[in-house]
Amino acid sequence: EVQLVESGGGLVQPGGSLRLSCVASGFTFGSYDMRWFRQAPGKGREWVSDIIGGNGRTYYGDSVKGRFTISRDNAKNTVYLQMNSLTPADTAVYYCNTHDGLGVNYWGQGTKVTVSS
């Protein structure tokens, strides 16, 4: 059974930083692309970043490029999202995601990030 468990969210002041973690189980983690999405209050789910299985190539949405960094530790079955220079616009529930070869998506329960003074 695929499981994704996010952690690391919380309340942070504008300009601050947080690191989110997502621990995965139930599949061969190193071979899978991993993604972060977010959903702000009253808005749809927004793609944030990808890290590709195998080659580790990374991709970012325009709204986070240059501020967020995605990384993975295959030995720990964990993907991270380092978030710097946070603004209130980054307030959202952040979700970890992967999908299998059949296109089935798997989601974690989310971790809430609030950026406020």
C-alpha positions in Angstrom: 0.0 0.0 0.0 1.4 3.4 -1.0 1.6 5.8 1.8 2.8 9.4 1.9 3.2 11.3 5.2 4.0 15.0 5.2 5.3 17.0 8.1 7.1 20.2 8.8 4.3 22.8 8.3 3.5 25.5 10.8 3.3 29.2 11.4 6.1 31.4 10.1 6.6 35.1 9.7 7.0 36.7 6.2 10.5 36.3 5.0 11.0 33.1 7.0 11.8 29.6 6.0 10.4 26.1 6.5 11.4 22.7 5.4 8.6 20.2 4.6 9.2 16.4 4.5 7.3 13.6 3.0 8.1 10.0 4.0 7.0 7.5 1.4 6.3 3.7 1.7 4.8 0.9 -0.3 6.7 1.4 -3.5 10.3 1.6 -5.0 10.8 5.2 -4.0 14.0 6.0 -5.9 12.3 5.1 -9.3 9.3 7.4 -8.9 8.8 11.1 -9.7 7.7 13.0 -6.6 5.8 16.2 -6.5 4.6 18.9 -4.2 1.3 20.6 -4.6 -0.4 23.2 -2.5 -4.0 24.4 -2.0 -4.6 27.9 -0.6 -7.9 28.6 1.2 -10.7 28.9 -1.3 -8.5 28.0 -4.3 -7.7 25.0 -6.4 -4.7 22.7 -6.0 -1.6 24.2 -7.5 1.5 22.3 -8.7 4.6 23.5 -6.9 7.6 21.3 -7.8 8.7 18.0 -9.3 11.8 15.9 -8.7 12.3 13.1 -11.2 13.0 9.5 -10.2 16.4 8.3 -11.3 18.1 11.4 -12.6 16.9 13.8 -9.9 16.0 16.6 -12.3 13.9 19.3 -10.7 11.1 21.6 -11.9 9.4 24.5 -10.2 6.3 26.6 -10.7 6.8 30.2 -11.5 5.4 31.4 -8.2 8.1 29.5 -6.2 11.1 29.5 -8.6 14.2 30.8 -6.9 12.7 30.5 -3.4 11.8 26.8 -3.0 14.1 23.8 -3.4 13.0 20.2 -3.8 15.3 17.4 -2.9 15.1 13.7 -2.1 17.0 11.2 0.0 16.3 7.8 -1.6 17.9 6.0 1.4 15.3 7.5 3.6 12.4 7.3 1.2 11.9 11.0 1.8 11.3 14.0 -0.4 11.8 17.5 1.0 10.7 21.0 0.1 12.9 23.8 1.4 10.9 27.0 1.4 12.7 30.4 1.8 11.5 34.0 1.6 8.0 33.0 2.4 5.2 35.4 1.9 1.5 35.3 2.9 0.7 34.1 -0.6 2.5 30.9 0.2 -0.1 30.1 2.9 -1.6 26.8 1.9 -1.9 23.1 2.7 1.0 21.4 1.1 0.6 17.9 -0.4 3.1 15.3 -1.4 2.2 13.3 -4.6 3.4 10.5 -6.7 1.8 8.4 -9.5 2.4 4.9 -10.7 2.9 3.5 -14.2 -0.9 3.3 -14.7 -1.4 7.0 -13.9 -2.9 6.4 -10.5 -2.2 9.4 -8.2 -1.3 9.0 -4.6 -1.6 11.8 -2.1 -0.5 12.5 1.5 -2.8 14.0 4.1 -1.2 17.4 3.7 0.7 19.8 6.1 -0.5 23.3 6.7 1.8 26.3 6.2 0.7 29.7 7.5 2.8 32.8 6.7 1.7 35.6 8.9 3.1 38.3 11.1 
